[in-house]
Every structure is written in structure tokens, then in C-alpha cells.
Amino acid sequence: MKYGKLVTFLGGVLMGTAGVAVLSSKDAKKAYTHCTAAVLRGKDSVMKTAANMKENCGDIYADAKDINETRYEAQKEQELARARAILEQYEQGEQTEVTE
């Protein structure tokens, strides 16, 4: 039983040493390089998408501000028209009282 644990431990050390050798080989470095290049391409793609979304959000914000300004102006015009109508009614009421 003691030998089984020792053999397992030594096997792990051997596999770890072999793993380090494999991971530091030229083929492994080539694979790392290709993986890193793919990650960089992905990053560039994400950055382009983020820039595009930022531009679209800016356009949407500007359009929303324009819509609200137009709506506020129309609202002010309606309020002004109502006030003028009330004023005209008031003035006509005064004139009819004076003439009567």
C-alpha cells in the first residue's frame, strides 16, 4: 500500500516534468502564438463593435433630444394659443358689458 502511493506520487512528478517539457516545446509555443493571435483578433472585433454601438447610442440620444425639443415647442405653442383664446374671450366679455 505504501508502494502504491509512492508509485502514484512518482508518476505524478514524472507526468508533471514531462508536461513542462511538452508545454515549453516549439509546437506548444506555436500553438500559444496562434491562440494569442486569435484573442487579439477577437479583441479588435469587440472594440470595433463597441465603437459602433457608442456612435449609434450618440445618434439615438441626439435624435431623442430633438424629438423632445420639438414636443416642448409644440406644447408651448398650444399653451400660448389657449392663453390668447382666454384673453380674447375675456376682452370680448368686457366689451359686451360696456356696450350693454
Number of C-alpha atoms within 10 A of each C-alpha: 6 6 8 9 10 11 12 11 12 12 12 12 12 12 12 12 12 12 12 11 11 13 14 11 12 10 11 13 13 11 13 13 12 12 12 12 12 12 12 12 12 12 12 12 12 12 12 12 12 12 12 12 12 12 12 12 12 12 12 12 12 12 12 12 12 12 12 12 12 12 12 12 12 12 12 12 12 12 12 12 12 12 12 12 12 12 12 12 12 11 11 12 11 11 11 9 8 8 6 5
